[in-house]
Amino acid sequence: MTKISTDILILGAGIGGYETYRSLNRLLAWYGIKKNITIVNEHNYFTFAPLLHEVASGSVEPSHCTFSLTELVYKTPHHFIRATVNKINAERRTVETSAGTIAYTYCIMALGSKVHFFNTPGAEKYAYTVRTLPKAMELRENLIDCLETKPKKINLTVVGGGYSGVEVAGQMAYLREHTVEKLYPHTKLHIRIVEAAATVTPQLPLRAQRKITKRLKKLGVELLFNAKVARLEKDYVCLASGKSLPSDFSIWCTGIHNLADCYMHERDCKKNRLPVTKFLNHEHYPEFYGVGDIILGYNDGGDKPFPQLGEAAYKQGEYVARHIVAQLRDKSIEPFHFSSFGMLMPIGERYGVAIMGKFVFSGLSAWWLRRMAYILFMPGFLRKINLMIEWTLRLFGFSYIIDLDRK
């Protein structure tokens, strides 16, 4: 089997992995440190996951939230390997992949998480998800196919009323109002959220919950609270109460399944996550770092784990890059401390809810702030300009409803 050696190995190219690479590339060049970076990822592209619900509804194109990892390392001393990670041996500093064994000096684990179905019967078989680009595209293409070939009342059920569930429901409601009702006037698209708690986004302040609830109701989204899903069938969502809801599209937006123990020895994991110190590295393997959903870490002296959100992954990636470069320069830096800039949640087009400290505001300004934040995150000046133009023009047209029929 092929054996590869690298100075710095990044496993996974989500938000955390990408930001680690971007910051490392910049800092190594700035300090004139000649070390090579290798990125290993299952796909040859980075996906900006917070936009996937908009891909599923046709509000943005897949190319708007992805870019080539091969292009990312072009004209740099660094490398990208398309491969799956099989096993990590932190003690020997090696990683077994489908492309061979890779030896490293420093390693960053950024392999993310996957959907947790909580062993709900039928969920894995019948539910759609929007956590990956292929799954978001599958939902989009099947929904378009249904609109084109089966004019009728289409029932769409979003399971889970957290961040993702609210964003998906809001985007689908916008699709109904601005595209379905105009281009498919004989088709009725009914959208509902099924939430086990007594409100949507229970983790947010009460004022934000009220704004979100009001907006969803205005968009015509049916809200079912204190409703636990017992099982999914092909055309129904069955609740624990015994009630069955007709559902042509059931979208699962709740639960995160952590994956660390799939790659590492169980003794090196905790709650299926990678436990990290205040410097985001493993206690027993200081050269082994983690960022994103897969880690279990706390602010120094804190008792709440870092949230499994894109913002946290972004900041962790930037910090790990600084810490590794500091190690290479025989310097030290302060421990990692996560504090959120705030929360920006879109609910359909042209409307969002923002939480900045104690301030909560909503409307077009909150939606616009979110879009600008995402544009600034994307690499390349020309890409930023292109996205600004395309997204602005799209506000005056229909959603992308071309069925590529790639089955």
C-alpha positions as CSV (number, residue, x, y, z in Angstrom):
1,M,0.0,0.0,0.0
2,T,1.2,3.5,-0.8
3,K,2.9,5.4,2.1
4,I,2.8,9.2,2.2
5,S,4.5,11.6,4.6
6,T,3.4,15.2,5.3
7,D,4.2,17.9,7.8
8,I,0.6,18.9,8.5
9,L,-2.3,16.7,7.7
10,I,-5.9,18.0,7.6
11,L,-8.6,15.3,7.7
12,G,-11.9,16.7,6.3
13,A,-12.7,19.9,4.4
14,G,-15.7,21.3,6.0
15,I,-15.8,24.8,7.5
16,G,-13.3,23.9,10.2
17,G,-10.9,22.0,8.0
18,Y,-11.0,24.7,5.3
19,E,-10.4,27.5,7.7
20,T,-7.5,25.6,9.2
21,Y,-5.9,25.2,5.8
22,R,-6.6,28.8,4.8
23,S,-5.1,30.2,8.0
24,L,-2.1,27.8,7.9
25,N,-1.3,28.6,4.3
26,R,-1.3,32.4,5.1
27,L,0.7,32.1,8.3
28,L,3.3,29.7,7.0
29,A,3.9,32.1,4.0
30,W,4.0,35.1,6.3
31,Y,6.7,33.7,8.6
32,G,8.6,32.0,5.8
33,I,8.1,28.5,7.3
34,K,8.6,25.8,4.7
35,K,6.1,23.1,5.7
36,N,3.7,21.2,3.5
37,I,0.0,20.7,4.2
38,T,-2.0,17.7,2.9
39,I,-5.8,17.8,2.8
40,V,-7.7,14.5,2.7
41,N,-11.4,14.7,1.9
42,E,-13.9,12.2,0.5
43,H,-15.0,14.6,-2.2
44,N,-12.9,16.9,-4.4
45,Y,-14.8,20.0,-3.3
46,F,-15.5,22.1,-0.2
47,T,-19.2,22.6,0.7
48,F,-20.4,25.6,2.6
49,A,-23.1,23.6,4.6
50,P,-25.1,26.6,5.8
51,L,-26.4,27.2,2.3
52,L,-27.5,23.6,1.6
53,H,-31.1,24.2,2.5
54,E,-31.2,26.9,-0.2
55,V,-29.7,24.5,-2.7
56,A,-32.5,22.1,-1.8
57,S,-35.1,24.7,-2.5
58,G,-33.5,26.0,-5.7
59,S,-32.6,29.5,-4.3
60,V,-28.9,29.0,-5.0
61,E,-27.0,26.8,-7.3
62,P,-24.6,24.1,-6.1
63,S,-21.7,26.0,-7.5
64,H,-22.6,28.9,-5.2
65,C,-21.7,27.0,-2.0
66,T,-18.8,24.7,-3.3
67,F,-15.4,25.1,-4.7
68,S,-12.6,22.8,-5.9
69,L,-10.0,21.6,-3.4
70,T,-7.7,20.9,-6.3
71,E,-8.0,24.5,-7.3
72,L,-7.5,25.6,-3.7
73,V,-3.9,24.1,-3.5
74,Y,-3.0,25.2,-7.0
75,K,0.3,27.0,-7.2
76,T,1.1,26.2,-3.5
77,P,3.5,23.6,-2.1
78,H,0.5,21.9,-0.5
79,H,-1.5,18.9,-1.7
80,F,-5.0,17.5,-1.8
81,I,-5.8,13.8,-1.7
82,R,-9.3,12.5,-2.5
83,A,-9.8,9.6,-0.2
84,T,-11.8,8.3,2.7
85,V,-10.3,8.0,6.2
86,N,-10.4,4.5,7.6
87,K,-8.4,4.5,10.8
88,I,-6.3,6.9,12.8
89,N,-3.4,5.8,15.0
90,A,-2.5,8.9,17.0
91,E,0.2,7.0,18.9
92,R,2.1,6.2,15.8
93,R,1.1,9.4,14.0
94,T,-0.3,7.6,11.0
95,V,-3.7,7.6,9.2
96,E,-5.0,4.8,7.1
97,T,-7.0,6.0,4.0
98,S,-8.3,4.5,0.8
99,A,-5.3,6.1,-0.9
100,G,-2.7,4.6,1.4
101,T,-1.1,5.3,4.8
102,I,-0.2,8.8,5.6
103,A,2.4,9.7,8.3
104,Y,2.3,13.2,9.8
105,T,4.0,15.5,12.2
106,Y,0.8,17.4,13.0
107,C,-2.8,16.3,12.3
108,I,-6.1,18.1,12.5
109,M,-9.2,16.0,12.7
110,A,-12.1,17.9,11.0
111,L,-14.3,15.0,9.9
112,G,-17.6,16.5,11.1
113,S,-20.7,14.5,12.0
114,K,-23.7,12.8,10.3
115,V,-27.4,12.7,10.8
116,H,-28.7,10.9,13.9
117,F,-32.1,9.2,13.3
118,F,-32.4,8.0,16.9
119,N,-33.3,4.5,15.7
120,T,-36.6,5.8,14.5
121,P,-38.2,3.1,12.3
122,G,-38.3,4.0,8.6
123,A,-36.4,7.3,9.1
124,E,-33.1,6.3,7.5
125,K,-35.0,4.7,4.6
126,Y,-37.6,7.3,3.8
127,A,-36.4,10.7,5.2
128,Y,-34.5,13.3,3.1
129,T,-31.7,15.2,4.7
130,V,-29.8,18.4,3.8
131,R,-26.4,17.9,5.5
132,T,-24.5,17.1,2.3
133,L,-24.6,18.4,-1.2
134,P,-25.7,15.1,-2.8
135,K,-28.6,14.7,-0.4
136,A,-29.7,18.4,-0.9
137,M,-29.7,17.8,-4.6
138,E,-31.6,14.6,-4.3
139,L,-34.4,16.4,-2.4
140,R,-34.4,19.3,-4.9
141,E,-34.6,17.0,-8.0
142,N,-37.3,14.8,-6.6
143,L,-39.4,17.8,-5.5
144,I,-39.1,19.2,-9.0
145,D,-40.0,15.9,-10.6
146,C,-43.0,15.7,-8.4
147,L,-44.1,19.2,-9.3
148,E,-43.7,18.5,-13.0
149,T,-45.2,15.0,-13.2
150,K,-47.7,14.7,-10.4
151,P,-49.9,17.9,-10.1
152,K,-51.7,17.5,-6.8
153,K,-51.4,18.5,-3.2
154,I,-47.9,17.8,-2.0
155,N,-47.3,17.5,1.7
156,L,-43.8,18.3,3.0
157,T,-43.0,17.6,6.6
158,V,-39.9,19.0,8.4
159,V,-39.0,16.9,11.4
160,G,-37.3,19.1,13.9
161,G,-37.9,22.8,14.7
162,G,-34.3,23.8,15.5
163,Y,-32.0,26.0,13.3
164,S,-32.0,23.7,10.3
165,G,-35.7,22.8,10.5
166,V,-36.7,26.5,10.6
167,E,-34.4,27.4,7.7
168,V,-35.6,24.5,5.5
169,A,-39.3,25.2,6.2
170,G,-38.9,28.9,5.6
171,Q,-37.0,28.4,2.3
172,M,-39.6,25.9,1.1
173,A,-42.4,28.3,2.0
174,Y,-40.7,31.0,-0.1
175,L,-40.3,28.5,-3.0
176,R,-44.1,27.9,-2.7
177,E,-45.0,31.6,-2.7
178,H,-42.7,32.8,-5.4
179,T,-42.3,29.8,-7.7
180,V,-44.9,27.0,-7.2
181,E,-48.0,29.2,-7.0
182,K,-47.0,31.0,-10.2
183,L,-45.5,28.2,-12.3
184,Y,-47.6,25.3,-10.9
185,P,-50.9,27.0,-10.1
186,H,-52.8,23.6,-9.9
187,T,-50.4,22.2,-7.3
188,K,-50.8,22.9,-3.6
189,L,-47.6,22.6,-1.5
190,H,-48.4,22.2,2.2
191,I,-45.5,22.6,4.7
192,R,-45.4,21.7,8.3
193,I,-42.9,21.5,11.1
194,V,-43.1,18.6,13.6
195,E,-41.3,19.5,16.8
196,A,-41.0,17.5,20.1
197,A,-40.6,20.6,22.2
198,A,-43.2,23.3,23.0
199,T,-41.7,25.8,20.6
200,V,-39.3,26.2,17.6
201,T,-35.6,27.0,18.4
202,P,-36.0,26.4,22.1
203,Q,-32.3,27.3,22.7
204,L,-32.9,30.9,21.5
205,P,-34.2,33.8,23.6
206,L,-38.0,34.1,23.9
207,R,-38.1,37.2,21.8
208,A,-36.3,35.5,19.0
209,Q,-38.7,32.5,19.3
210,R,-41.7,34.8,18.9
211,K,-40.3,36.5,15.8
212,I,-39.5,33.1,14.2
213,T,-42.9,31.7,15.0
214,K,-44.7,34.8,13.7
215,R,-42.7,34.7,10.5
216,L,-43.4,31.0,9.9
217,K,-47.1,31.4,10.5
218,K,-47.1,34.3,8.1
219,L,-45.5,32.1,5.5
220,G,-48.3,29.6,6.0
221,V,-46.2,26.9,7.7
222,E,-48.2,24.6,10.0
223,L,-46.5,24.2,13.4
224,L,-47.0,21.0,15.4
225,F,-45.5,21.2,18.9
226,N,-45.1,18.5,21.6
227,A,-45.2,16.0,18.7
228,K,-42.8,13.2,18.8
229,V,-42.2,11.1,15.6
230,A,-42.6,7.4,16.3
231,R,-41.9,6.1,12.8
232,L,-41.7,7.1,9.1
233,E,-43.4,5.4,6.2
234,K,-43.2,6.1,2.5
235,D,-46.1,8.6,2.5
236,Y,-46.7,9.2,6.2
237,V,-45.2,10.5,9.3
238,C,-46.5,8.6,12.3
239,L,-46.6,10.4,15.7
240,A,-46.2,8.8,19.1
241,S,-49.8,10.0,19.8
242,G,-51.0,7.5,17.2
243,K,-51.8,10.2,14.6
244,S,-50.6,9.7,11.0
245,L,-49.7,12.7,8.8
246,P,-49.7,12.4,5.0
247,S,-46.2,13.3,3.9
248,D,-44.8,13.1,0.3
249,F,-41.5,14.6,1.5
250,S,-40.2,14.0,5.0
251,I,-37.1,16.1,5.8
252,W,-35.1,15.0,8.8
253,C,-33.6,18.1,10.5
254,T,-32.8,16.9,14.0
255,G,-30.0,15.0,15.7
256,I,-26.3,14.9,15.3
257,H,-24.4,11.6,15.3
258,N,-20.7,12.0,16.3
259,L,-18.1,9.9,14.6
260,A,-14.8,10.0,16.4
261,D,-14.9,6.4,17.6
262,C,-15.4,5.3,14.0
263,Y,-11.8,6.4,13.3
264,M,-9.9,6.2,16.6
265,H,-9.6,3.8,19.5
266,E,-12.4,4.0,22.0
267,R,-10.1,4.9,24.8
268,D,-9.1,8.1,22.9
269,C,-12.7,9.3,22.5
270,K,-15.4,10.5,24.8
271,K,-19.1,10.4,24.0
272,N,-18.1,9.5,20.4
273,R,-16.2,12.8,20.1
274,L,-12.6,13.8,20.3
275,P,-11.8,15.3,23.8
276,V,-9.5,18.3,23.5
277,T,-7.6,20.5,25.8
278,K,-7.9,24.3,26.1
279,F,-5.5,24.3,23.1
280,L,-7.8,22.1,21.0
281,N,-5.4,19.2,21.0
282,H,-5.6,15.8,22.5
283,E,-4.4,15.4,26.1
284,H,-2.2,12.4,25.3
285,Y,-1.2,13.4,21.8
286,P,-0.4,17.1,21.7
287,E,0.4,17.1,18.0
288,F,-3.2,15.8,17.3
289,Y,-5.8,18.5,17.0
290,G,-9.6,18.6,16.4
291,V,-12.0,21.2,15.1
292,G,-15.8,21.3,14.4
293,D,-18.6,19.0,15.4
294,I,-16.3,16.1,16.1
295,I,-14.6,17.6,19.2
296,L,-15.6,17.8,22.8
297,G,-14.1,20.8,24.4
298,Y,-14.8,23.6,26.9
299,N,-13.8,27.2,27.5
300,D,-11.2,27.3,30.3
301,G,-13.2,27.0,33.5
302,G,-16.5,26.5,31.6
303,D,-18.9,23.6,31.9
304,K,-20.8,23.9,28.5
305,P,-19.2,22.2,25.5
306,F,-18.4,24.2,22.4
307,P,-21.5,24.3,20.2
308,Q,-21.6,22.2,17.1
309,L,-22.1,25.1,14.7
310,G,-20.2,26.5,11.7
311,E,-19.1,29.6,13.6
312,A,-17.4,27.5,16.3
313,A,-15.7,25.4,13.6
314,Y,-14.5,28.5,11.8
315,K,-12.9,30.0,14.9
316,Q,-11.4,26.7,16.0
317,G,-9.8,26.2,12.6
318,E,-8.2,29.7,12.7
319,Y,-7.0,29.1,16.3
320,V,-5.4,25.7,15.5
321,A,-3.5,27.2,12.6
322,R,-2.1,29.9,14.9
323,H,-1.2,27.3,17.6
324,I,0.6,25.0,15.2
325,V,2.6,28.0,13.8
326,A,3.4,29.2,17.3
327,Q,4.8,25.7,18.1
328,L,6.9,25.8,15.0
329,R,8.3,29.1,16.1
330,D,8.8,28.0,19.7
331,K,6.3,30.5,20.8
332,S,3.2,30.2,23.0
333,I,-0.3,31.6,22.6
334,E,-3.3,32.0,24.9
335,P,-5.8,29.1,25.2
336,F,-8.8,29.0,22.9
337,H,-11.9,30.8,24.1
338,F,-15.1,30.6,22.1
339,S,-17.5,33.5,22.2
340,S,-20.2,33.9,19.6
341,F,-20.5,37.0,17.4
342,G,-24.3,36.3,17.3
343,M,-26.8,34.3,15.3
344,L,-28.1,35.0,11.9
345,M,-31.1,32.9,10.8
346,P,-32.8,33.3,7.4
347,I,-36.5,32.4,7.2
348,G,-37.1,32.4,3.5
349,E,-35.7,35.1,1.2
350,R,-35.5,38.8,2.3
351,Y,-36.2,38.0,5.9
352,G,-34.0,36.9,8.8
353,V,-33.7,37.0,12.5
354,A,-30.5,38.2,14.1
355,I,-29.2,38.0,17.7
356,M,-26.3,40.2,18.6
357,G,-25.7,40.0,22.3
358,K,-28.8,41.2,24.0
359,F,-30.2,42.8,20.8
360,V,-32.7,40.9,18.6
361,F,-33.8,42.3,15.3
362,S,-35.4,40.9,12.2
363,G,-36.3,41.6,8.6
364,L,-34.4,42.4,5.4
365,S,-31.4,43.8,7.3
366,A,-30.8,40.6,9.3
367,W,-31.1,38.5,6.1
368,W,-28.7,40.8,4.2
369,L,-26.1,40.6,7.0
370,R,-26.1,36.9,6.8
371,R,-25.7,36.9,3.0
372,M,-22.8,39.3,3.3
373,A,-21.1,37.2,6.0
374,Y,-21.3,34.2,3.7
375,I,-19.9,36.1,0.7
376,L,-17.0,37.3,2.7
377,F,-16.2,33.8,3.8
378,M,-15.9,32.5,0.2
379,P,-12.4,32.5,-1.4
380,G,-11.4,34.7,-4.3
381,F,-12.4,38.3,-5.1
382,L,-14.0,37.4,-8.5
383,R,-16.1,34.6,-6.8
384,K,-17.4,37.2,-4.2
385,I,-18.4,39.6,-7.0
386,N,-20.0,36.9,-9.0
387,L,-22.1,35.7,-6.0
388,M,-23.2,39.3,-5.2
389,I,-24.4,39.8,-8.7
390,E,-26.1,36.4,-9.1
391,W,-27.8,36.4,-5.7
392,T,-29.1,40.0,-6.3
393,L,-30.5,39.1,-9.7
394,R,-32.1,35.9,-8.4
395,L,-34.3,38.0,-6.0
396,F,-36.2,39.2,-9.0
397,G,-36.7,35.8,-10.7
398,F,-37.8,32.3,-10.0
399,S,-36.0,29.5,-8.1
400,Y,-33.8,27.1,-10.1
401,I,-36.2,24.4,-11.1
402,I,-34.3,22.6,-13.8
403,D,-34.4,18.8,-13.3
404,L,-31.1,17.4,-14.5
405,D,-32.5,13.9,-14.3
406,R,-29.2,12.3,-13.2
407,K,-30.7,9.1,-12.0
